[in-house]
């Protein structure tokens, strides 16, 4: 249950980053890599 909520939360954050990346030109790969490292560290 916690994992399901965490995945939804991650998808929400990812979509927000995608939205901002279209405005600012962020690199999604770096952000996604950092998010993945954080998730693996906490789990």
Phi, psi and omega in degrees: 000316179296319180296319180298316178295320181294321179294321178294319179297320178295319179296321178297314179296320180297318180293324177296318179295322178297318180298315181288329181295327178292333180272321187254338180088029176295156174268117184293326184299317180296318181294315181296323178296317179295320179295318179297318179296320180294318181295315180295327180291321182281329180266000000 
